[in-house]
Amino acid sequence: MDAAELRAVQAPIKERYKSDPSAAIITLKARGSTDNDGIACKVETGRALAVAGLHPATGGSGLELCSGDMLLEALVACAGVTLKSVATAVDVPLKAGHVIAEGDLDFRGTLGVDKEAPVGFAEVRLRFEVDTDAPQDKLDLLLKLTERYCVVYQTIRNGPKVSVSMRRI
């Protein structure tokens, strides 16, 4: 897909959202169910069933997916799609591109070993490696716009309002 094709696909969508802002508000959902046989959660991905379990650093076997890895993978997926979309829109030809996300966790927090240790990522780093002949000013724009429009990056960076509830079934 080139820039003109991308604009042609997105133009009517953008016009609709401009004329009816409420049409742009869409609730995405994820569902899962706990596994009765082990400490795991079966997550419905829409394509397959992903089984998440404990990370080996917390006693897991390593056979199940780690939700921390899944968070970083979601960041990589979103950042990669956004990078490619923006590169297409601003005409930055990419011969190749790699997206790398790393995050530092102190597992003492999640295991309750140290009440002062944080639970969750203390730092997340996102890096792009691109093979392109585009000038540096275009790469600067590509990075700026990718950062601006990447949903998962912005969600992690800005910390949305989050609520938790429980009910009996």
C-alpha positions in Angstrom: 0.0 0.0 0.0 1.3 3.4 -0.9 0.5 6.8 0.6 -2.3 7.5 -1.9 -4.0 4.2 -1.2 -3.7 4.7 2.5 -5.2 8.2 2.3 -8.0 6.8 0.1 -8.9 4.1 2.6 -8.7 6.4 5.6 -10.3 9.5 4.1 -14.0 8.4 4.5 -13.3 7.1 8.0 -11.7 10.3 9.0 -14.5 12.3 7.5 -17.1 10.2 9.4 -15.2 10.8 12.7 -15.1 14.5 12.0 -18.8 14.8 11.4 -19.8 12.3 14.1 -17.1 12.2 16.9 -19.1 9.6 18.9 -18.6 7.1 16.0 -14.8 7.1 16.8 -15.3 5.9 20.3 -15.1 2.1 20.1 -14.8 -0.3 23.1 -12.2 -3.0 22.5 -12.6 -6.1 24.6 -10.5 -9.0 25.8 -11.8 -12.1 27.6 -10.2 -15.0 29.3 -11.0 -17.8 31.7 -9.0 -19.3 34.5 -7.6 -22.7 34.1 -8.7 -25.3 36.7 -5.7 -27.5 36.1 -3.0 -25.0 36.8 -2.2 -21.5 37.5 -3.1 -20.1 34.1 -5.6 -18.0 32.2 -6.9 -18.9 28.7 -7.1 -15.7 26.7 -9.4 -15.5 23.7 -7.4 -13.7 21.0 -9.9 -13.8 18.2 -7.5 -16.1 16.2 -6.6 -18.7 18.8 -6.5 -19.4 22.5 -3.4 -18.1 24.2 -2.6 -19.6 27.6 -0.9 -17.3 30.0 0.8 -18.5 33.1 3.4 -17.7 35.7 6.8 -16.4 34.5 9.7 -18.8 35.4 11.0 -16.1 37.7 7.8 -16.6 39.8 7.6 -20.4 39.7 6.1 -21.0 36.2 7.2 -23.7 33.9 7.9 -21.3 31.0 5.5 -23.3 28.8 2.7 -20.7 29.1 2.9 -17.2 27.8 3.9 -14.5 30.3 1.6 -11.5 30.5 4.5 -9.2 30.9 5.9 -10.5 27.6 2.5 -10.2 26.1 2.3 -6.5 27.1 5.7 -5.8 25.4 4.6 -7.8 22.4 1.4 -5.7 22.1 3.6 -2.6 22.3 5.9 -4.0 19.5 2.9 -4.9 17.4 1.2 -1.5 17.7 4.5 0.4 17.3 5.4 -1.6 14.2 2.0 -1.1 12.5 2.1 2.6 13.4 5.7 2.9 12.1 4.7 1.3 8.8 1.5 3.4 8.5 3.3 6.6 9.2 6.2 5.7 6.9 3.7 5.1 4.2 1.8 8.3 4.9 4.9 10.6 4.9 6.7 8.7 2.1 9.6 7.2 4.0 10.5 4.0 2.2 11.6 1.3 4.6 13.7 -1.5 3.2 13.5 -3.2 6.6 12.4 -2.3 10.0 12.7 -3.9 13.5 10.8 -3.0 16.6 12.3 -3.9 20.0 10.7 -3.5 23.4 12.4 -4.2 26.7 11.0 -3.8 30.2 12.6 -4.2 33.6 10.7 -6.0 36.4 11.7 -6.6 40.0 9.9 -9.9 40.7 10.3 -9.3 44.5 7.3 -7.0 44.2 4.9 -9.4 42.5 6.0 -12.2 44.8 5.5 -10.1 47.9 9.1 -10.7 49.0 9.8 -6.9 49.5 6.8 -4.7 50.2 8.9 -1.7 48.9 9.7 -3.3 45.6 7.4 -2.1 42.8 4.9 -4.4 41.1 5.0 -4.0 37.4 7.6 -2.6 35.0 9.9 0.0 36.4 11.1 1.0 32.9 10.0 0.2 29.4 12.3 0.9 26.4 11.0 1.0 22.8 13.6 1.0 20.0 13.2 1.1 16.2 15.9 -0.1 13.8 15.3 0.9 10.2 17.0 0.4 6.9 16.1 3.4 4.7 17.8 6.0 2.6 15.5 8.8 3.9 17.2 11.9 5.3 17.5 12.4 9.0 14.7 15.0 9.2 12.3 12.5 7.7 13.4 9.9 10.3 12.9 12.4 13.0 9.3 13.1 11.8 8.7 9.3 11.5 9.7 8.7 15.1 7.8 11.7 16.4 4.6 10.7 14.6 4.9 7.0 15.4 5.3 7.9 19.1 2.3 10.3 18.9 -0.1 7.8 17.2 0.9 4.5 18.7 -2.1 3.5 20.9 -0.3 1.0 23.2 2.7 3.3 23.7 0.5 6.3 24.5 -1.6 4.1 26.9 1.5 2.9 28.8 3.0 6.4 28.8 -0.1 8.3 30.0 -1.6 5.7 32.3 -5.4 5.8 31.6 -8.0 5.7 34.2 -8.4 2.0 35.2 -11.1 0.4 37.3 -11.4 -3.1 38.8 -14.5 -4.9 39.9 -15.6 -8.4 40.9 -19.0 -10.1 40.8 -20.2 -13.6 41.5 -21.4 -15.7 38.5 
